[in-house]
Amino acid sequence: MSWWMTRQNGQAEPGSSGDAELLMVPRWSMALAVVVFAAMQVVFHWVLPHHKHELLPMRLMMCFFWGSLFASYALLLGYVSRDVKRRGMSAGMWMVMCVVLPCGIGAVVYFLLRQPVLSRCPNCSTEIASSYHFCPQCQFQMAPVCGVCHRGVKITDVFCTQCGHDLAQDGAPARLRAYSDQ
């Protein structure tokens, strides 16, 4: 029930990253998945000949398997169509690759080659990779780093895990200061 409520609001709850990923699947993709699944049921029950009634369990398993497979692929196409825009990549090219390449190879290639998620700098609104510690435009500190070796540290670290520097001595902004026992 909480998934449906977050779907209606359009925003995920803070502690539910899995629901946020489910919200990436567009409604057209969900509708296409239902239509494809129903079409596979029609194909296996009414289009293909079935003169032997003892093969009914096999036909039921096959229509469920192929319907689920193609419906999952429709949901995957919907996810890729939204994810590619979120990452600032060419939507048309990746959708063509996912549809044209056989057996889902295009989707596998997409997941291997996709760019990191972009975020905005709170100071100057420049789009930057989420792995950056500083904004390349305004030098705004995005994540906590050691003042000596400039490697990323966790916000709860008291000492740098790479060089052992006392992080409390750094002049980090208050929002990024490491917690100490003081």
MODELLER restraints for C-alpha pairs under 7 A, 6 or more apart:
rsr = mdl.restraints
at = mdl.atoms
rsr.add(forms.Gaussian(group=physical.xy_distance, feature=features.Distance(at['CA:3:A'], at['CA:19:A']), mean=6.48, stdev=0.5))
rsr.add(forms.Gaussian(group=physical.xy_distance, feature=features.Distance(at['CA:6:A'], at['CA:12:A']), mean=5.58, stdev=0.5))
rsr.add(forms.Gaussian(group=physical.xy_distance, feature=features.Distance(at['CA:7:A'], at['CA:23:A']), mean=6.42, stdev=0.5))
rsr.add(forms.Gaussian(group=physical.xy_distance, feature=features.Distance(at['CA:12:A'], at['CA:19:A']), mean=6.26, stdev=0.5))
rsr.add(forms.Gaussian(group=physical.xy_distance, feature=features.Distance(at['CA:12:A'], at['CA:20:A']), mean=5.23, stdev=0.5))
rsr.add(forms.Gaussian(group=physical.xy_distance, feature=features.Distance(at['CA:24:A'], at['CA:79:A']), mean=5.74, stdev=0.5))
rsr.add(forms.Gaussian(group=physical.xy_distance, feature=features.Distance(at['CA:24:A'], at['CA:82:A']), mean=6.17, stdev=0.5))
rsr.add(forms.Gaussian(group=physical.xy_distance, feature=features.Distance(at['CA:25:A'], at['CA:75:A']), mean=6.60, stdev=0.5))
rsr.add(forms.Gaussian(group=physical.xy_distance, feature=features.Distance(at['CA:25:A'], at['CA:78:A']), mean=5.37, stdev=0.5))
rsr.add(forms.Gaussian(group=physical.xy_distance, feature=features.Distance(at['CA:25:A'], at['CA:79:A']), mean=4.68, stdev=0.5))
rsr.add(forms.Gaussian(group=physical.xy_distance, feature=features.Distance(at['CA:26:A'], at['CA:78:A']), mean=5.81, stdev=0.5))
rsr.add(forms.Gaussian(group=physical.xy_distance, feature=features.Distance(at['CA:29:A'], at['CA:74:A']), mean=5.89, stdev=0.5))
rsr.add(forms.Gaussian(group=physical.xy_distance, feature=features.Distance(at['CA:29:A'], at['CA:75:A']), mean=5.35, stdev=0.5))
rsr.add(forms.Gaussian(group=physical.xy_distance, feature=features.Distance(at['CA:29:A'], at['CA:78:A']), mean=4.97, stdev=0.5))
rsr.add(forms.Gaussian(group=physical.xy_distance, feature=features.Distance(at['CA:30:A'], at['CA:75:A']), mean=6.19, stdev=0.5))
rsr.add(forms.Gaussian(group=physical.xy_distance, feature=features.Distance(at['CA:32:A'], at['CA:74:A']), mean=6.39, stdev=0.5))
rsr.add(forms.Gaussian(group=physical.xy_distance, feature=features.Distance(at['CA:33:A'], at['CA:71:A']), mean=4.12, stdev=0.5))
rsr.add(forms.Gaussian(group=physical.xy_distance, feature=features.Distance(at['CA:33:A'], at['CA:72:A']), mean=6.86, stdev=0.5))
rsr.add(forms.Gaussian(group=physical.xy_distance, feature=features.Distance(at['CA:33:A'], at['CA:74:A']), mean=5.33, stdev=0.5))
rsr.add(forms.Gaussian(group=physical.xy_distance, feature=features.Distance(at['CA:33:A'], at['CA:75:A']), mean=6.28, stdev=0.5))
rsr.add(forms.Gaussian(group=physical.xy_distance, feature=features.Distance(at['CA:34:A'], at['CA:71:A']), mean=6.72, stdev=0.5))
rsr.add(forms.Gaussian(group=physical.xy_distance, feature=features.Distance(at['CA:36:A'], at['CA:67:A']), mean=6.62, stdev=0.5))
rsr.add(forms.Gaussian(group=physical.xy_distance, feature=features.Distance(at['CA:36:A'], at['CA:70:A']), mean=6.56, stdev=0.5))
rsr.add(forms.Gaussian(group=physical.xy_distance, feature=features.Distance(at['CA:36:A'], at['CA:71:A']), mean=5.75, stdev=0.5))
rsr.add(forms.Gaussian(group=physical.xy_distance, feature=features.Distance(at['CA:37:A'], at['CA:67:A']), mean=4.29, stdev=0.5))
rsr.add(forms.Gaussian(group=physical.xy_distance, feature=features.Distance(at['CA:37:A'], at['CA:68:A']), mean=6.31, stdev=0.5))
rsr.add(forms.Gaussian(group=physical.xy_distance, feature=features.Distance(at['CA:37:A'], at['CA:70:A']), mean=6.99, stdev=0.5))
rsr.add(forms.Gaussian(group=physical.xy_distance, feature=features.Distance(at['CA:37:A'], at['CA:71:A']), mean=5.62, stdev=0.5))
rsr.add(forms.Gaussian(group=physical.xy_distance, feature=features.Distance(at['CA:40:A'], at['CA:63:A']), mean=5.90, stdev=0.5))
rsr.add(forms.Gaussian(group=physical.xy_distance, feature=features.Distance(at['CA:40:A'], at['CA:66:A']), mean=6.81, stdev=0.5))
rsr.add(forms.Gaussian(group=physical.xy_distance, feature=features.Distance(at['CA:40:A'], at['CA:67:A']), mean=5.11, stdev=0.5))
rsr.add(forms.Gaussian(group=physical.xy_distance, feature=features.Distance(at['CA:41:A'], at['CA:63:A']), mean=5.52, stdev=0.5))
rsr.add(forms.Gaussian(group=physical.xy_distance, feature=features.Distance(at['CA:41:A'], at['CA:67:A']), mean=6.97, stdev=0.5))
rsr.add(forms.Gaussian(group=physical.xy_distance, feature=features.Distance(at['CA:44:A'], at['CA:59:A']), mean=6.59, stdev=0.5))
rsr.add(forms.Gaussian(group=physical.xy_distance, feature=features.Distance(at['CA:44:A'], at['CA:63:A']), mean=5.65, stdev=0.5))
rsr.add(forms.Gaussian(group=physical.xy_distance, feature=features.Distance(at['CA:81:A'], at['CA:91:A']), mean=6.36, stdev=0.5))
rsr.add(forms.Gaussian(group=physical.xy_distance, feature=features.Distance(at['CA:81:A'], at['CA:95:A']), mean=6.63, stdev=0.5))
rsr.add(forms.Gaussian(group=physical.xy_distance, feature=features.Distance(at['CA:84:A'], at['CA:90:A']), mean=6.86, stdev=0.5))
rsr.add(forms.Gaussian(group=physical.xy_distance, feature=features.Distance(at['CA:84:A'], at['CA:91:A']), mean=5.69, stdev=0.5))
rsr.add(forms.Gaussian(group=physical.xy_distance, feature=features.Distance(at['CA:85:A'], at['CA:91:A']), mean=6.27, stdev=0.5))
rsr.add(forms.Gaussian(group=physical.xy_distance, feature=features.Distance(at['CA:86:A'], at['CA:117:A']), mean=6.69, stdev=0.5))
rsr.add(forms.Gaussian(group=physical.xy_distance, feature=features.Distance(at['CA:87:A'], at['CA:115:A']), mean=6.04, stdev=0.5))
rsr.add(forms.Gaussian(group=physical.xy_distance, feature=features.Distance(at['CA:87:A'], at['CA:116:A']), mean=6.33, stdev=0.5))
rsr.add(forms.Gaussian(group=physical.xy_distance, feature=features.Distance(at['CA:87:A'], at['CA:117:A']), mean=4.91, stdev=0.5))
rsr.add(forms.Gaussian(group=physical.xy_distance, feature=features.Distance(at['CA:87:A'], at['CA:118:A']), mean=5.90, stdev=0.5))
rsr.add(forms.Gaussian(group=physical.xy_distance, feature=features.Distance(at['CA:97:A'], at['CA:106:A']), mean=5.02, stdev=0.5))
rsr.add(forms.Gaussian(group=physical.xy_distance, feature=features.Distance(at['CA:98:A'], at['CA:104:A']), mean=6.55, stdev=0.5))
rsr.add(forms.Gaussian(group=physical.xy_distance, feature=features.Distance(at['CA:98:A'], at['CA:106:A']), mean=4.04, stdev=0.5))
rsr.add(forms.Gaussian(group=physical.xy_distance, feature=features.Distance(at['CA:98:A'], at['CA:107:A']), mean=5.12, stdev=0.5))
rsr.add(forms.Gaussian(group=physical.xy_distance, feature=features.Distance(at['CA:116:A'], at['CA:129:A']), mean=6.23, stdev=0.5))
rsr.add(forms.Gaussian(group=physical.xy_distance, feature=features.Distance(at['CA:117:A'], at['CA:129:A']), mean=6.16, stdev=0.5))
rsr.add(forms.Gaussian(group=physical.xy_distance, feature=features.Distance(at['CA:117:A'], at['CA:130:A']), mean=6.26, stdev=0.5))
rsr.add(forms.Gaussian(group=physical.xy_distance, feature=features.Distance(at['CA:118:A'], at['CA:127:A']), mean=5.96, stdev=0.5))
rsr.add(forms.Gaussian(group=physical.xy_distance, feature=features.Distance(at['CA:118:A'], at['CA:128:A']), mean=5.33, stdev=0.5))
rsr.add(forms.Gaussian(group=physical.xy_distance, feature=features.Distance(at['CA:118:A'], at['CA:129:A']), mean=4.60, stdev=0.5))
rsr.add(forms.Gaussian(group=physical.xy_distance, feature=features.Distance(at['CA:118:A'], at['CA:130:A']), mean=5.81, stdev=0.5))
rsr.add(forms.Gaussian(group=physical.xy_distance, feature=features.Distance(at['CA:119:A'], at['CA:127:A']), mean=5.50, stdev=0.5))
rsr.add(forms.Gaussian(group=physical.xy_distance, feature=features.Distance(at['CA:119:A'], at['CA:128:A']), mean=5.47, stdev=0.5))
rsr.add(forms.Gaussian(group=physical.xy_distance, feature=features.Distance(at['CA:119:A'], at['CA:129:A']), mean=6.12, stdev=0.5))
rsr.add(forms.Gaussian(group=physical.xy_distance, feature=features.Distance(at['CA:119:A'], at['CA:130:A']), mean=5.81, stdev=0.5))
rsr.add(forms.Gaussian(group=physical.xy_distance, feature=features.Distance(at['CA:120:A'], at['CA:126:A']), mean=5.37, stdev=0.5))
rsr.add(forms.Gaussian(group=physical.xy_distance, feature=features.Distance(at['CA:120:A'], at['CA:127:A']), mean=4.55, stdev=0.5))
rsr.add(forms.Gaussian(group=physical.xy_distance, feature=features.Distance(at['CA:120:A'], at['CA:128:A']), mean=6.04, stdev=0.5))
rsr.add(forms.Gaussian(group=physical.xy_distance, feature=features.Distance(at['CA:121:A'], at['CA:127:A']), mean=6.53, stdev=0.5))
rsr.add(forms.Gaussian(group=physical.xy_distance, feature=features.Distance(at['CA:121:A'], at['CA:128:A']), mean=6.98, stdev=0.5))
rsr.add(forms.Gaussian(group=physical.xy_distance, feature=features.Distance(at['CA:121:A'], at['CA:135:A']), mean=6.52, stdev=0.5))
rsr.add(forms.Gaussian(group=physical.xy_distance, feature=features.Distance(at['CA:123:A'], at['CA:140:A']), mean=6.75, stdev=0.5))
rsr.add(forms.Gaussian(group=physical.xy_distance, feature=features.Distance(at['CA:124:A'], at['CA:138:A']), mean=6.92, stdev=0.5))
rsr.add(forms.Gaussian(group=physical.xy_distance, feature=features.Distance(at['CA:133:A'], at['CA:141:A']), mean=6.05, stdev=0.5))
rsr.add(forms.Gaussian(group=physical.xy_distance, feature=features.Distance(at['CA:133:A'], at['CA:142:A']), mean=4.98, stdev=0.5))
rsr.add(forms.Gaussian(group=physical.xy_distance, feature=features.Distance(at['CA:133:A'], at['CA:143:A']), mean=4.85, stdev=0.5))
rsr.add(forms.Gaussian(group=physical.xy_distance, feature=features.Distance(at['CA:134:A'], at['CA:140:A']), mean=5.43, stdev=0.5))
rsr.add(forms.Gaussian(group=physical.xy_distance, feature=features.Distance(at['CA:134:A'], at['CA:141:A']), mean=4.53, stdev=0.5))
rsr.add(forms.Gaussian(group=physical.xy_distance, feature=features.Distance(at['CA:134:A'], at['CA:142:A']), mean=5.25, stdev=0.5))
rsr.add(forms.Gaussian(group=physical.xy_distance, feature=features.Distance(at['CA:135:A'], at['CA:141:A']), mean=6.61, stdev=0.5))
rsr.add(forms.Gaussian(group=physical.xy_distance, feature=features.Distance(at['CA:135:A'], at['CA:142:A']), mean=6.85, stdev=0.5))
rsr.add(forms.Gaussian(group=physical.xy_distance, feature=features.Distance(at['CA:143:A'], at['CA:176:A']), mean=6.88, stdev=0.5))
rsr.add(forms.Gaussian(group=physical.xy_distance, feature=features.Distance(at['CA:144:A'], at['CA:152:A']), mean=6.08, stdev=0.5))
rsr.add(forms.Gaussian(group=physical.xy_distance, feature=features.Distance(at['CA:144:A'], at['CA:153:A']), mean=5.74, stdev=0.5))
rsr.add(forms.Gaussian(group=physical.xy_distance, feature=features.Distance(at['CA:144:A'], at['CA:154:A']), mean=6.67, stdev=0.5))
rsr.add(forms.Gaussian(group=physical.xy_distance, feature=features.Distance(at['CA:144:A'], at['CA:155:A']), mean=6.19, stdev=0.5))
rsr.add(forms.Gaussian(group=physical.xy_distance, feature=features.Distance(at['CA:144:A'], at['CA:176:A']), mean=5.53, stdev=0.5))
rsr.add(forms.Gaussian(group=physical.xy_distance, feature=features.Distance(at['CA:145:A'], at['CA:151:A']), mean=5.35, stdev=0.5))
rsr.add(forms.Gaussian(group=physical.xy_distance, feature=features.Distance(at['CA:145:A'], at['CA:152:A']), mean=4.39, stdev=0.5))
rsr.add(forms.Gaussian(group=physical.xy_distance, feature=features.Distance(at['CA:145:A'], at['CA:153:A']), mean=5.27, stdev=0.5))
rsr.add(forms.Gaussian(group=physical.xy_distance, feature=features.Distance(at['CA:146:A'], at['CA:152:A']), mean=6.50, stdev=0.5))
rsr.add(forms.Gaussian(group=physical.xy_distance, feature=features.Distance(at['CA:146:A'], at['CA:153:A']), mean=6.52, stdev=0.5))
rsr.add(forms.Gaussian(group=physical.xy_distance, feature=features.Distance(at['CA:146:A'], at['CA:160:A']), mean=6.14, stdev=0.5))
rsr.add(forms.Gaussian(group=physical.xy_distance, feature=features.Distance(at['CA:146:A'], at['CA:167:A']), mean=6.44, stdev=0.5))
rsr.add(forms.Gaussian(group=physical.xy_distance, feature=features.Distance(at['CA:147:A'], at['CA:170:A']), mean=5.67, stdev=0.5))
rsr.add(forms.Gaussian(group=physical.xy_distance, feature=features.Distance(at['CA:148:A'], at['CA:165:A']), mean=6.93, stdev=0.5))
rsr.add(forms.Gaussian(group=physical.xy_distance, feature=features.Distance(at['CA:149:A'], at['CA:163:A']), mean=6.90, stdev=0.5))
rsr.add(forms.Gaussian(group=physical.xy_distance, feature=features.Distance(at['CA:153:A'], at['CA:160:A']), mean=6.46, stdev=0.5))
rsr.add(forms.Gaussian(group=physical.xy_distance, feature=features.Distance(at['CA:155:A'], at['CA:176:A']), mean=6.53, stdev=0.5))
rsr.add(forms.Gaussian(group=physical.xy_distance, feature=features.Distance(at['CA:155:A'], at['CA:177:A']), mean=6.85, stdev=0.5))
rsr.add(forms.Gaussian(group=physical.xy_distance, feature=features.Distance(at['CA:155:A'], at['CA:178:A']), mean=5.02, stdev=0.5))
rsr.add(forms.Gaussian(group=physical.xy_distance, feature=features.Distance(at['CA:156:A'], at['CA:178:A']), mean=5.35, stdev=0.5))
rsr.add(forms.Gaussian(group=physical.xy_distance, feature=features.Distance(at['CA:156:A'], at['CA:179:A']), mean=5.42, stdev=0.5))
rsr.add(forms.Gaussian(group=physical.xy_distance, feature=features.Distance(at['CA:157:A'], at['CA:178:A']), mean=5.84, stdev=0.5))
rsr.add(forms.Gaussian(group=physical.xy_distance, feature=features.Distance(at['CA:157:A'], at['CA:179:A']), mean=6.86, stdev=0.5))
rsr.add(forms.Gaussian(group=physical.xy_distance, feature=features.Distance(at['CA:158:A'], at['CA:166:A']), mean=6.32, stdev=0.5))
rsr.add(forms.Gaussian(group=physical.xy_distance, feature=features.Distance(at['CA:158:A'], at['CA:167:A']), mean=5.54, stdev=0.5))
rsr.add(forms.Gaussian(group=physical.xy_distance, feature=features.Distance(at['CA:158:A'], at['CA:168:A']), mean=6.64, stdev=0.5))
rsr.add(forms.Gaussian(group=physical.xy_distance, feature=features.Distance(at['CA:158:A'], at['CA:178:A']), mean=5.90, stdev=0.5))
rsr.add(forms.Gaussian(group=physical.xy_distance, feature=features.Distance(at['CA:158:A'], at['CA:179:A']), mean=6.36, stdev=0.5))
rsr.add(forms.Gaussian(group=physical.xy_distance, feature=features.Distance(at['CA:158:A'], at['CA:180:A']), mean=5.87, stdev=0.5))
rsr.add(forms.Gaussian(group=physical.xy_distance, feature=features.Distance(at['CA:159:A'], at['CA:165:A']), mean=5.45, stdev=0.5))
rsr.add(forms.Gaussian(group=physical.xy_distance, feature=features.Distance(at['CA:159:A'], at['CA:166:A']), mean=4.68, stdev=0.5))
rsr.add(forms.Gaussian(group=physical.xy_distance, feature=features.Distance(at['CA:159:A'], at['CA:167:A']), mean=5.30, stdev=0.5))
rsr.add(forms.Gaussian(group=physical.xy_distance, feature=features.Distance(at['CA:160:A'], at['CA:166:A']), mean=6.67, stdev=0.5))
rsr.add(forms.Gaussian(group=physical.xy_distance, feature=features.Distance(at['CA:160:A'], at['CA:167:A']), mean=6.49, stdev=0.5))
rsr.add(forms.Gaussian(group=physical.xy_distance, feature=features.Distance(at['CA:167:A'], at['CA:178:A']), mean=6.49, stdev=0.5))
rsr.add(forms.Gaussian(group=physical.xy_distance, feature=features.Distance(at['CA:168:A'], at['CA:178:A']), mean=6.36, stdev=0.5))
